[in-house]
Amino acid sequence: MRILIIEPFNGGSHAAWAKGYQRHSSHVVEILGLPGKNWKWRMQGAAITLARHYRELLADGKRYDLILASDMFDLAAFLGLIRKLSGSGSGFGPPVALYFHENQLTYPVSPKEQNQSAGRDRHYGLINFTSALAADVCFFNSAFHRRIFLKALPAFLGRFPDYQELDAVAEIEKKSEVLHLGLDLERLASLRPADDILEKPNRLPLILWNHRWEYDKNPTDFFAVLQELVVSGFDFEVAILGEHYQPQPELFLENRELLGQRLLYFGYAESFADYAAWLWRADILPVTSYHDFFGASVIEAVYCNCYPLLPRRLAYPEHFSRSDSDHFFYLDYSELYVKLKSLLDSIKETRQTSLSALVSHYDWSIMAPKYDEKMTDLLRLNTLATQH
């Protein structure tokens, strides 16, 4: 089978997902993408550019059995622009799967949006809705993501003055499935430092941040709990990794100064090897996010035996069994602080906890065959439908 991945925002975790599936699939996978920037324009205008690029591929003799499109563009507009070119004389084109990395209905409201009297721009949520309607199947990167998107749709559509199309929610639900992210965990394993480096005696506990430097990751609580630890006299070190846009957020700069010599790294890791080295070296990952549809950075850190402290919400609980809940999860800020202190007090035992096996099933070696099976099923069902 020949699969075309359409990734309008081909950067960061989106690009890693597309390239990961391309490398590990048993099918022939090509990627048609645009640079990972200007996300609002990608959602509004990428369909026009990508339709032109798709027409050029067909003009060069390329043919595809299936399209796997990411969510950050107007799929309905794209399909309208290619409808006469993508298939046989009957007008049928290849089946189309839509993969939801995120959605604009339930993404946390930014401080800028909170200060706007009109609130959130509904246009982007409407694009998610019409794209889901246009797709043959909708894949979500977590059960949590699927659930909150479907739950949000009726209220979202209900805000429009008439012809709200509420019956379409059931149509989308019927063709929606969970297909977790695949991650390159084996690559992390290949970059694991030697034991004598990780087990260096008298090494101070290392606390990790490895997320985007954005409001939805709630850095306020993360830095607040670190400052409480400083006041309480705990000895520890910190590594702050992750993508950010210029200028650097003021909160991060302030805490860079406050943490002083405790701060071993501050900024984006320039290579995957550097990133992996910090993950393997880190001991504790306190996560304070308001939002995570999947939590790839959390899974990567846990695979590297970095002990997680996670809010008991979002997508995180579905990654771990119930037996792990009491250990890895907290209900509020106070419990986070208490559990973080406990892990620091017993750092030797914390470091001896083996965590990799808990999340190893997200490696592409396991996930790619699941993706392949889903794509094969979709093609088979589409073929049966067109024959009748």
Sequence and secondary structure as in RCSB ss.txt:
>XXXX:A:sequence
MRILIIEPFNGGSHAAWAKGYQRHSSHVVEILGLPGKNWKWRMQGAAITLARHYRELLADGKRYDLILASDMFDL
AAFLGLIRKLSGSGSGFGPPVALYFHENQLTYPVSPKEQNQSAGRDRHYGLINFTSALAADVCFFNSAFHRRIFL
KALPAFLGRFPDYQELDAVAEIEKKSEVLHLGLDLERLASLRPADDILEKPNRLPLILWNHRWEYDKNPTDFFAV
LQELVVSGFDFEVAILGEHYQPQPELFLENRELLGQRLLYFGYAESFADYAAWLWRADILPVTSYHDFFGASVIE
AVYCNCYPLLPRRLAYPEHFSRSDSDHFFYLDYSELYVKLKSLLDSIKETRQTSLSALVSHYDWSIMAPKYDEKM
TDLLRLNTLATQH
>XXXX:A:secstr
 EEEEEEEEESHHHHHHHHHHHHH SSEEEEEEEES  HHHHHHHHHHHHHHHHHHHHHTT   SEEEEESSS H
HHHHHHHTTTSS TTS    EEEEES  SSSS   HHHHT TT S THHHHHHHHHHHHSSEEEESSHHHHHHHH
HHHHHHHHTSSS   TTHHHHHHHTEEE    B HHHHHHT   HHHHT TT   EEEEES SSGGG HHHHHHH
HHHHHHTT   EEEEE    SS  HHHHHHHHHHGGGEEEES  SSHHHHHHHHHH  EEE   S  SS HHHHH
HHHTT EEEEESSTTGGGGS GGGHHHHEESSHHHHHHHHHHHHHTHHHHHH   HHHHGGGBHHHHHHHHHHHH
HHHHHHHHHHHH 
